[in-house]
Amino acid sequence: MVNQADEAQFLAALRRARDAAVQAARIEPQAIDVSYDSQNHLIVVRLNNGAVFSFPPDIAQGINGAAPEDLAMVEVTPSGTGLHWEKLDADFTVSGLLNGIFGTRTWMMELQER
């Protein structure tokens, strides 16, 4: 049996979470399309604000060294906040990529040493 106070607190927290998600969607860039440009060896991301950015997959943990056909099998997550490679079992957040985060802290330190 659920206590009415607990249910009210849950519903209030749920409302706040939904409001925060709506606000984040208004502010944070979201991916609307992603593709692999094999000619230039780049992952190309198109954002909902009209911007386009790209990065070489060799600097991204989990997709570096992958075959072109595997790199091309990338999709935008339903929320638009991430990129996903099913076959490579790799995921990145759009905000992380925009902030230059291409892997774990250890990966990033090794990347800087190259």
N, CA, C and O atoms as a MOPAC input file, in Angstrom:
PM7 MOZYME 1SCF
protein

 N      0.84300 1    -1.17600 1     0.00000 1
 C      0.00000 1     0.00000 1     0.00000 1
 C      0.88900 1     1.24000 1     0.00000 1
 O      1.82900 1     1.33300 1     0.78900 1
 N      0.59400 1     2.18100 1    -0.87600 1
 C      1.40100 1     3.38500 1    -1.02000 1
 C      0.81500 1     4.49100 1    -0.16300 1
 O     -0.38100 1     4.77500 1    -0.21500 1
 N      1.66700 1     5.09700 1     0.61100 1
 C      1.28200 1     6.23800 1     1.43600 1
 C      0.97600 1     7.41600 1     0.52200 1
 O      1.70900 1     7.66200 1    -0.43500 1
 N     -0.10500 1     8.15100 1     0.80600 1
 C     -0.48500 1     9.29200 1    -0.04400 1
 C      0.59600 1    10.36200 1    -0.07700 1
 O      0.81400 1    10.99400 1    -1.11100 1
 N      1.27400 1    10.57000 1     1.04700 1
 C      2.35400 1    11.56800 1     1.08800 1
 C      3.50700 1    11.12500 1     0.19000 1
 O      4.08100 1    11.93900 1    -0.53300 1
 N      3.84700 1     9.82500 1     0.23600 1
 C      4.91200 1     9.30500 1    -0.62200 1
 C      4.53800 1     9.44400 1    -2.09300 1
 O      5.37200 1     9.80900 1    -2.92200 1
 N      3.28800 1     9.15300 1    -2.41000 1
 C      2.83100 1     9.27000 1    -3.79200 1
 C      2.86400 1    10.72500 1    -4.25400 1
 O      3.24600 1    11.01200 1    -5.38900 1
 N      2.46600 1    11.63400 1    -3.37900 1
 C      2.48900 1    13.06300 1    -3.71700 1
 C      3.92000 1    13.52900 1    -3.94900 1
 O      4.18000 1    14.29900 1    -4.87400 1
 N      4.85100 1    13.06600 1    -3.11400 1
 C      6.25700 1    13.43200 1    -3.28600 1
 C      6.79500 1    12.87200 1    -4.60200 1
 O      7.52800 1    13.54700 1    -5.32400 1
 N      6.42500 1    11.64400 1    -4.89700 1
 C      6.86100 1    11.02400 1    -6.14400 1
 C      6.33900 1    11.80200 1    -7.34500 1
 O      7.09300 1    12.09000 1    -8.27400 1
 N      5.05600 1    12.14300 1    -7.33100 1
 C      4.46600 1    12.87700 1    -8.45100 1
 C      5.09600 1    14.25800 1    -8.60900 1
 O      5.29700 1    14.72900 1    -9.72800 1
 N      5.40700 1    14.90900 1    -7.48200 1
 C      6.06700 1    16.22200 1    -7.54500 1
 C      7.47200 1    16.08400 1    -8.13600 1
 O      7.88600 1    16.90600 1    -8.95300 1
 N      8.19700 1    15.05000 1    -7.72600 1
 C      9.54600 1    14.82300 1    -8.26400 1
 C      9.47700 1    14.48400 1    -9.74900 1
 O     10.31900 1    14.93300 1   -10.52700 1
 N      8.49800 1    13.70900 1   -10.14000 1
 C      8.31500 1    13.36300 1   -11.54700 1
 C      8.02400 1    14.60800 1   -12.37600 1
 O      8.56400 1    14.76500 1   -13.47100 1
 N      7.18600 1    15.48300 1   -11.86800 1
 C      6.86100 1    16.73500 1   -12.55600 1
 C      8.11000 1    17.60300 1   -12.72300 1
 O      8.33800 1    18.17900 1   -13.78700 1
 N      8.91900 1    17.68900 1   -11.65600 1
 C     10.15600 1    18.48200 1   -11.72800 1
 C     11.12400 1    17.89100 1   -12.75500 1
 O     11.76700 1    18.62500 1   -13.50400 1
 N     11.22000 1    16.56900 1   -12.78300 1
 C     12.11900 1    15.90900 1   -13.74000 1
 C     11.66300 1    16.16200 1   -15.17200 1
 O     12.48500 1    16.42700 1   -16.05000 1
 N     10.37000 1    16.08300 1   -15.40600 1
 C      9.84600 1    16.34900 1   -16.75600 1
 C     10.08700 1    17.79900 1   -17.15200 1
 O     10.47000 1    18.08000 1   -18.28800 1
 N      9.86300 1    18.72100 1   -16.21700 1
 C     10.10800 1    20.14000 1   -16.49900 1
 C     11.58000 1    20.38200 1   -16.82200 1
 O     11.90700 1    21.14700 1   -17.73000 1
 N     12.46500 1    19.72400 1   -16.07300 1
 C     13.90600 1    19.87200 1   -16.31300 1
 C     14.28200 1    19.31400 1   -17.68400 1
 O     15.12300 1    19.88700 1   -18.37600 1
 N     13.66800 1    18.20900 1   -18.07700 1
 C     13.95700 1    17.62300 1   -19.39200 1
 C     13.50000 1    18.54800 1   -20.51200 1
 O     14.19600 1    18.70200 1   -21.51600 1
 N     12.34200 1    19.15800 1   -20.34300 1
 C     11.83600 1    20.09900 1   -21.34900 1
 C     12.76600 1    21.30100 1   -21.44800 1
 O     13.09300 1    21.74800 1   -22.54700 1
 N     13.19100 1    21.82300 1   -20.30500 1
 C     14.10000 1    22.97500 1   -20.28800 1
 C     15.44100 1    22.61800 1   -20.93700 1
 O     15.98400 1    23.40700 1   -21.71100 1
 N     15.96700 1    21.45100 1   -20.62900 1
 C     17.24100 1    21.02000 1   -21.22200 1
 C     17.11100 1    20.88600 1   -22.73100 1
 O     18.02800 1    21.24200 1   -23.47100 1
 N     15.97800 1    20.37700 1   -23.18600 1
 C     15.76900 1    20.22400 1   -24.63200 1
 C     15.74400 1    21.57300 1   -25.33500 1
 O     16.12200 1    21.67300 1   -26.50200 1
 N     15.30700 1    22.60200 1   -24.63900 1
 C     15.28500 1    23.94900 1   -25.22700 1
 C     16.67900 1    24.55700 1   -25.29400 1
 O     16.98500 1    25.32200 1   -26.20900 1
 N     17.51400 1    24.22100 1   -24.33500 1
 C     18.82300 1    24.86800 1   -24.18800 1
 C     19.95100 1    24.07900 1   -24.84400 1
 O     20.75500 1    24.64300 1   -25.58500 1
 N     20.01100 1    22.78900 1   -24.57400 1
 C     21.13200 1    21.97300 1   -25.02200 1
 C     20.95500 1    21.53400 1   -26.47300 1
 O     19.86600 1    21.12700 1   -26.87600 1
 N     22.02500 1    21.61800 1   -27.24900 1
 C     21.94400 1    21.13900 1   -28.63300 1
 C     21.65100 1    19.64300 1   -28.66200 1
 O     22.13100 1    18.88300 1   -27.82100 1
 N     20.86500 1    19.24500 1   -29.63200 1
 C     20.55100 1    17.83600 1   -29.82000 1
 C     20.89600 1    17.43800 1   -31.24700 1
 O     20.75200 1    18.22700 1   -32.18100 1
 N     21.34600 1    16.22000 1   -31.39500 1
 C     21.65500 1    15.70600 1   -32.72900 1
 C     20.35200 1    15.37900 1   -33.45400 1
 O     19.43000 1    14.80800 1   -32.87300 1
 N     20.29200 1    15.75100 1   -34.72700 1
 C     19.14900 1    15.36500 1   -35.55400 1
 C     19.58100 1    14.39800 1   -36.65200 1
 O     18.74800 1    13.73900 1   -37.27400 1
 N     20.89000 1    14.31900 1   -36.88600 1
 C     21.40500 1    13.40100 1   -37.90000 1
 C     22.87800 1    13.14300 1   -37.62900 1
 O     23.58600 1    14.01600 1   -37.12500 1
 N     23.33000 1    11.96300 1   -37.95900 1
 C     24.74800 1    11.62400 1   -37.84400 1
 C     25.09100 1    10.69400 1   -38.99700 1
 O     24.28300 1     9.85900 1   -39.40300 1
 N     26.29500 1    10.85000 1   -39.51600 1
 C     26.74200 1     9.99600 1   -40.61200 1
 C     28.25600 1     9.86300 1   -40.56200 1
 O     28.95000 1    10.63300 1   -39.89800 1
 N     28.73900 1     8.87200 1   -41.27800 1
 C     30.17900 1     8.69400 1   -41.41800 1
 C     30.56900 1     9.13600 1   -42.81600 1
 O     30.05600 1     8.61500 1   -43.80600 1
 N     31.48000 1    10.10000 1   -42.89500 1
 C     32.01000 1    10.59800 1   -44.16700 1
 C     33.28700 1     9.80700 1   -44.45200 1
 O     34.35700 1    10.13300 1   -43.93600 1
 N     33.16500 1     8.77200 1   -45.27200 1
 C     34.31200 1     7.89000 1   -45.52500 1
 C     35.41100 1     8.57500 1   -46.33200 1
 O     36.58600 1     8.23500 1   -46.19200 1
 N     35.04000 1     9.52900 1   -47.16600 1
 C     36.04500 1    10.22000 1   -47.97700 1
 C     37.00400 1    11.02500 1   -47.09700 1
 O     38.20900 1    11.05200 1   -47.34300 1
 N     36.45800 1    11.67600 1   -46.07300 1
 C     37.28300 1    12.49200 1   -45.17700 1
 C     37.56200 1    11.81800 1   -43.83800 1
 O     38.23300 1    12.39400 1   -42.98200 1
 N     37.05200 1    10.60200 1   -43.65300 1
 C     37.21700 1     9.83200 1   -42.41800 1
 C     36.78400 1    10.65800 1   -41.20100 1
 O     37.55900 1    10.88600 1   -40.27200 1
 N     35.50900 1    11.10100 1   -41.23700 1
 C     34.94900 1    11.91300 1   -40.15800 1
 C     33.55000 1    11.43900 1   -39.79400 1
 O     32.78500 1    10.99900 1   -40.65300 1
 N     33.22700 1    11.53500 1   -38.51200 1
 C     31.84800 1    11.38700 1   -38.05500 1
 C     31.25500 1    12.79000 1   -38.11300 1
 O     31.81100 1    13.71900 1   -37.52700 1
 N     30.14000 1    12.95500 1   -38.80700 1
 C     29.52100 1    14.26900 1   -39.01200 1
 C     28.18000 1    14.29100 1   -38.28300 1
 O     27.31400 1    13.44800 1   -38.51900 1
 N     28.02700 1    15.27000 1   -37.39400 1
 C     26.81800 1    15.39000 1   -36.57200 1
 C     26.12500 1    16.70100 1   -36.89300 1
 O     26.73700 1    17.76800 1   -36.84700 1
 N     24.83900 1    16.61200 1   -37.21800 1
 C     24.02700 1    17.80400 1   -37.46900 1
 C     23.15500 1    18.04100 1   -36.24100 1
 O     22.51400 1    17.12200 1   -35.73200 1
 N     23.14200 1    19.29100 1   -35.77500 1
 C     22.41400 1    19.64100 1   -34.55600 1
 C     21.11100 1    20.36700 1   -34.86000 1
 O     20.92400 1    20.91800 1   -35.94500 1
 N     20.21500 1    20.35600 1   -33.87800 1
 C     18.91000 1    20.99400 1   -34.04100 1
 C     18.99400 1    22.51600 1   -34.11600 1
 O     18.01200 1    23.16700 1   -34.47100 1
 N     20.13700 1    23.08800 1   -33.79100 1
 C     20.29300 1    24.54300 1   -33.87600 1
 C     20.91200 1    24.97900 1   -35.20500 1
 O     21.23000 1    26.15300 1   -35.39500 1
 N     21.07900 1    24.02700 1   -36.11900 1
 C     21.63500 1    24.33300 1   -37.43600 1
 C     23.13200 1    24.12300 1   -37.55000 1
 O     23.67200 1    24.12500 1   -38.65600 1
 N     23.80400 1    23.94300 1   -36.44100 1
 C     25.25600 1    23.73500 1   -36.46100 1
 C     25.58000 1    22.30500 1   -36.90300 1
 O     24.77500 1    21.38400 1   -36.75800 1
 N     26.77600 1    22.16100 1   -37.44100 1
 C     27.29600 1    20.85800 1   -37.84500 1
 C     28.70200 1    20.74600 1   -37.27300 1
 O     29.49300 1    21.68300 1   -37.38400 1
 N     29.01500 1    19.62000 1   -36.66800 1
 C     30.39600 1    19.41500 1   -36.23100 1
 C     30.82500 1    18.01000 1   -36.61500 1
 O     30.00200 1    17.12500 1   -36.84900 1
 N     32.12800 1    17.83400 1   -36.67100 1
 C     32.66000 1    16.52900 1   -37.05500 1
 C     33.91100 1    16.23200 1   -36.24800 1
 O     34.54400 1    17.12500 1   -35.68500 1
 N     34.24700 1    14.95100 1   -36.21000 1
 C     35.47000 1    14.53400 1   -35.52500 1
 C     35.97600 1    13.24700 1   -36.16700 1
 O     35.19000 1    12.45200 1   -36.68200 1
 N     37.29000 1    13.04800 1   -36.13400 1
 C     37.84700 1    11.80700 1   -36.67400 1
 C     37.57900 1    10.66100 1   -35.69100 1
 O     37.84400 1    10.81200 1   -34.49800 1
 N     37.07400 1     9.54600 1   -36.15200 1
 C     36.76500 1     8.44600 1   -35.23900 1
 C     37.99000 1     7.88400 1   -34.52200 1
 O     37.85200 1     7.24000 1   -33.48300 1
 N     39.16700 1     8.11500 1   -35.05200 1
 C     40.37700 1     7.58400 1   -34.42100 1
 C     40.65700 1     8.18200 1   -33.05000 1
 O     41.45200 1     7.62700 1   -32.29100 1
 N     40.02300 1     9.30100 1   -32.71800 1
 C     40.24500 1     9.88600 1   -31.39200 1
 C     39.15800 1     9.47800 1   -30.40000 1
 O     39.20000 1     9.87900 1   -29.23700 1
 N     38.19200 1     8.69100 1   -30.84600 1
 C     37.05900 1     8.33200 1   -29.99400 1
 C     37.16100 1     6.88300 1   -29.51900 1
 O     37.24400 1     5.95300 1   -30.32200 1
 N     37.15400 1     6.71800 1   -28.22400 1
 C     37.28200 1     5.40000 1   -27.61200 1
 C     36.11600 1     4.49900 1   -28.03400 1
 O     34.95100 1     4.89300 1   -27.97300 1
 N     36.45400 1     3.31300 1   -28.45100 1
 C     35.42800 1     2.34400 1   -28.80800 1
 C     35.10600 1     2.30100 1   -30.28900 1
 O     34.58600 1     1.30100 1   -30.78300 1
 N     35.41200 1     3.38200 1   -31.00500 1
 C     35.18600 1     3.36400 1   -32.45500 1
 C     36.49000 1     3.55600 1   -33.22400 1
 O     36.51900 1     3.41600 1   -34.44700 1
 N     37.56900 1     3.87700 1   -32.50700 1
 C     38.86100 1     4.03400 1   -33.17500 1
 C     39.27900 1     2.71300 1   -33.80200 1
 O     39.16000 1     1.65200 1   -33.18800 1
 N     39.76200 1     2.79200 1   -35.01500 1
 C     40.21700 1     1.59700 1   -35.70800 1
 C     39.11200 1     0.72900 1   -36.29300 1
 O     39.38900 1    -0.32400 1   -36.86700 1
 N     37.86600 1     1.15900 1   -36.15500 1
 C     36.74600 1     0.36700 1   -36.67600 1
 C     36.69200 1     0.44500 1   -38.19800 1
 O     37.16400 1     1.40700 1   -38.80400 1
 N     36.11900 1    -0.56200 1   -38.78900 1
 C     35.95700 1    -0.61000 1   -40.24400 1
 C     34.96200 1     0.46200 1   -40.68900 1
 O     34.01200 1     0.76800 1   -39.96800 1
 N     35.17900 1     1.02700 1   -41.86800 1
 C     34.26500 1     2.06000 1   -42.37100 1
 C     32.79500 1     1.64100 1   -42.35500 1
 O     31.92500 1     2.44700 1   -42.02300 1
 N     32.51300 1     0.38800 1   -42.71200 1
 C     31.11300 1    -0.05100 1   -42.72100 1
 C     30.51200 1    -0.08000 1   -41.31500 1
 O     29.30800 1     0.11800 1   -41.14700 1
 N     31.35400 1    -0.32700 1   -40.30100 1
 C     30.87100 1    -0.29400 1   -38.91800 1
 C     30.68200 1     1.14300 1   -38.44200 1
 O     29.72900 1     1.44300 1   -37.72300 1
 N     31.58400 1     2.02300 1   -38.84100 1
 C     31.44400 1     3.43600 1   -38.47600 1
 C     30.17100 1     4.02600 1   -39.07400 1
 O     29.54100 1     4.89300 1   -38.46900 1
 N     29.80100 1     3.56300 1   -40.24600 1
 C     28.60700 1     4.07800 1   -40.92000 1
 C     27.31600 1     3.63300 1   -40.24100 1
 O     26.26000 1     4.21500 1   -40.48800 1
 N     27.38300 1     2.62400 1   -39.39800 1
 C     26.19000 1     2.10400 1   -38.72600 1
 C     25.92700 1     2.84600 1   -37.41500 1
 O     25.69000 1     2.22200 1   -36.38100 1
 N     25.97000 1     4.15600 1   -37.46100 1
 C     25.76300 1     4.99600 1   -36.28400 1
 C     24.35000 1     5.55400 1   -36.32200 1
 O     23.79000 1     5.79600 1   -37.39200 1
 N     23.78300 1     5.75500 1   -35.14100 1
 C     22.44700 1     6.33200 1   -35.06300 1
 C     22.36900 1     7.34800 1   -33.93400 1
 O     23.12000 1     7.28300 1   -32.96100 1
 N     21.45000 1     8.28100 1   -34.08600 1
 C     21.15900 1     9.25500 1   -33.03500 1
 C     20.19800 1     8.58100 1   -32.06000 1
 O     19.25900 1     7.90700 1   -32.48400 1
 N     20.42400 1     8.75800 1   -30.76400 1
 C     19.49500 1     8.20300 1   -29.78000 1
 C     18.14800 1     8.91700 1   -29.90100 1
 O     18.09100 1    10.04300 1   -30.39700 1
 N     17.07000 1     8.28100 1   -29.45600 1
 C     15.74200 1     8.89300 1   -29.59400 1
 C     15.62300 1    10.29600 1   -28.98900 1
 O     14.87400 1    11.12900 1   -29.50100 1
 N     16.34500 1    10.55600 1   -27.91900 1
 C     16.27700 1    11.87600 1   -27.28600 1
 C     17.10100 1    12.92600 1   -28.02500 1
 O     16.94400 1    14.12400 1   -27.78800 1
 N     17.98600 1    12.47200 1   -28.92800 1
 C     18.86300 1    13.39500 1   -29.63900 1
 C     20.09000 1    13.79500 1   -28.84400 1
 O     20.89200 1    14.60900 1   -29.30200 1
 N     20.24200 1    13.22900 1   -27.66100 1
 C     21.35600 1    13.62000 1   -26.79900 1
 C     22.57500 1    12.71600 1   -26.92900 1
 O     23.59300 1    12.95000 1   -26.27800 1
 N     22.47800 1    11.69500 1   -27.75900 1
 C     23.60300 1    10.77900 1   -27.87100 1
 C     23.74100 1    10.16100 1   -29.24600 1
 O     22.85100 1    10.25600 1   -30.09100 1
 N     24.89700 1     9.51900 1   -29.44700 1
 C     25.18600 1     8.75600 1   -30.65500 1
 C     25.44700 1     7.32200 1   -30.21900 1
 O     26.02800 1     7.08200 1   -29.16100 1
 N     25.01400 1     6.37000 1   -31.04100 1
 C     25.12700 1     4.96200 1   -30.65800 1
 C     25.57600 1     4.11500 1   -31.84600 1
 O     25.04300 1     4.22200 1   -32.95100 1
 N     26.56900 1     3.27400 1   -31.58500 1
 C     27.03300 1     2.26800 1   -32.54000 1
 C     26.72400 1     0.91200 1   -31.92100 1
 O     27.44200 1     0.45600 1   -31.03100 1
 N     25.66900 1     0.26900 1   -32.38500 1
 C     25.23800 1    -1.02300 1   -31.83300 1
 C     26.33500 1    -2.07400 1   -31.97500 1
 O     26.72100 1    -2.70000 1   -30.98800 1
 N     26.83700 1    -2.27300 1   -33.18300 1
 C     27.82200 1    -3.32700 1   -33.43800 1
 C     29.11400 1    -3.09200 1   -32.66100 1
 O     29.75100 1    -4.04600 1   -32.21500 1
 N     29.49900 1    -1.84000 1   -32.50000 1
 C     30.74400 1    -1.51400 1   -31.80300 1
 C     30.54100 1    -1.36900 1   -30.29500 1
 O     31.50600 1    -1.21100 1   -29.54700 1
 N     29.28800 1    -1.42300 1   -29.85300 1
 C     28.94000 1    -1.24300 1   -28.44300 1
 C     29.55200 1     0.04900 1   -27.89700 1
 O     30.18800 1     0.06100 1   -26.84200 1
 N     29.34200 1     1.13000 1   -28.64300 1
 C     29.91500 1     2.42300 1   -28.26600 1
 C     28.82000 1     3.48800 1   -28.24100 1
 O     27.93600 1     3.52000 1   -29.09600 1
 N     28.90600 1     4.34500 1   -27.24500 1
 C     27.94700 1     5.43500 1   -27.07500 1
 C     28.68400 1     6.69700 1   -26.65300 1
 O     29.65200 1     6.64700 1   -25.89500 1
 N     28.20700 1     7.82900 1   -27.15800 1
 C     28.75400 1     9.13100 1   -26.78300 1
 C     27.60400 1    10.10100 1   -26.59300 1
 O     26.59300 1    10.01800 1   -27.29000 1
 N     27.75700 1    11.02200 1   -25.64700 1
 C     26.76200 1    12.07800 1   -25.50500 1
 C     27.15300 1    13.23400 1   -26.41600 1
 O     28.33600 1    13.51200 1   -26.61600 1
 N     26.15400 1    13.89200 1   -26.95700 1
 C     26.41600 1    15.05400 1   -27.80900 1
 C     27.12700 1    16.12900 1   -26.99900 1
 O     28.10000 1    16.72000 1   -27.47000 1
 N     26.64900 1    16.38600 1   -25.78200 1
 C     27.28400 1    17.42900 1   -24.96600 1
 C     28.73000 1    17.07500 1   -24.65300 1
 O     29.58900 1    17.95700 1   -24.64400 1
 N     29.01500 1    15.80600 1   -24.39600 1
 C     30.39100 1    15.39000 1   -24.14500 1
 C     31.27900 1    15.61100 1   -25.34900 1
 O     32.38700 1    16.13300 1   -25.22400 1
 N     30.79700 1    15.21500 1   -26.51900 1
 C     31.57500 1    15.41800 1   -27.74300 1
 C     31.82200 1    16.89900 1   -27.99700 1
 O     32.92700 1    17.29500 1   -28.37000 1
 N     30.78900 1    17.71800 1   -27.79500 1
 C     30.95600 1    19.16100 1   -27.99800 1
 C     31.96500 1    19.75500 1   -27.02300 1
 O     32.58700 1    20.78000 1   -27.30300 1
 N     32.12200 1    19.09700 1   -25.87100 1
 C     33.09800 1    19.55100 1   -24.87700 1
 C     34.44300 1    18.85500 1   -25.02600 1
 O     35.32100 1    18.99800 1   -24.17400 1
 N     34.60400 1    18.09700 1   -26.11500 1
 C     35.89200 1    17.46600 1   -26.37800 1
 C     36.14600 1    16.19400 1   -25.60000 1
 O     37.29900 1    15.79700 1   -25.43300 1
 N     35.09600 1    15.54400 1   -25.11800 1
 C     35.25400 1    14.30000 1   -24.36600 1
 C     35.00200 1    13.13300 1   -25.31600 1
 O     33.88100 1    12.91600 1   -25.77700 1
 N     36.06200 1    12.39200 1   -25.59400 1
 C     35.99800 1    11.29900 1   -26.55700 1
 C     36.25100 1     9.93900 1   -25.92500 1
 O     36.51200 1     8.96400 1   -26.63100 1
 N     36.17500 1     9.86600 1   -24.60100 1
 C     36.38200 1     8.60300 1   -23.90700 1
 C     36.55900 1     8.83000 1   -22.42100 1
 O     36.27500 1     9.90900 1   -21.90000 1
 N     37.03200 1     7.79400 1   -21.74800 1
 C     37.26000 1     7.87000 1   -20.30900 1
 C     38.41700 1     8.82700 1   -20.00400 1
 O     39.13000 1     9.27500 1   -20.90200 1
 N     38.57500 1     9.11700 1   -18.74700 1
 C     39.67700 1     9.99800 1   -18.32700 1
 C     41.01900 1     9.40900 1   -18.75900 1
 O     41.88900 1    10.12600 1   -19.25300 1
 N     41.18100 1     8.10200 1   -18.57000 1
 C     42.42600 1     7.43500 1   -18.97100 1
 C     42.63700 1     7.55500 1   -20.47300 1
 O     43.73900 1     7.85900 1   -20.92800 1
 N     41.57300 1     7.31400 1   -21.24600 1
 C     41.65200 1     7.43900 1   -22.70700 1
 C     42.07300 1     8.85100 1   -23.10100 1
 O     42.93700 1     9.03200 1   -23.95800 1
 N     41.46300 1     9.83900 1   -22.47600 1
 C     41.75600 1    11.23200 1   -22.82000 1
 C     43.20200 1    11.58500 1   -22.47800 1
 O     43.84800 1    12.32900 1   -23.21600 1
 N     43.71600 1    11.05700 1   -21.36300 1
 C     45.11100 1    11.32200 1   -21.00200 1
 C     46.04400 1    10.68000 1   -22.02400 1
 O     47.04200 1    11.28300 1   -22.41700 1
 N     45.72600 1     9.46700 1   -22.45300 1
 C     46.54400 1     8.79600 1   -23.47200 1
 C     46.46100 1     9.53400 1   -24.80300 1
 O     47.45000 1     9.62300 1   -25.53200 1
 N     45.30300 1    10.05100 1   -25.11300 1
 C     45.10500 1    10.80300 1   -26.34900 1
 C     45.97700 1    12.05800 1   -26.36300 1
 O     46.53400 1    12.41900 1   -27.40000 1
 N     46.09300 1    12.71500 1   -25.22100 1
 C     46.92200 1    13.92200 1   -25.13200 1
 C     48.39700 1    13.61000 1   -25.30800 1
 O     49.16300 1    14.46300 1   -25.75700 1
 N     48.79900 1    12.40000 1   -24.95800 1
 C     50.20600 1    12.01400 1   -25.06100 1
 C     50.61600 1    11.64400 1   -26.48400 1
 O     51.80700 1    11.53000 1   -26.77300 1
 N     49.65500 1    11.45700 1   -27.36400 1
 C     49.97000 1    11.08800 1   -28.76200 1
 C     50.59200 1    12.23100 1   -29.50700 1
 O     50.91700 1    12.09500 1   -30.68700 1

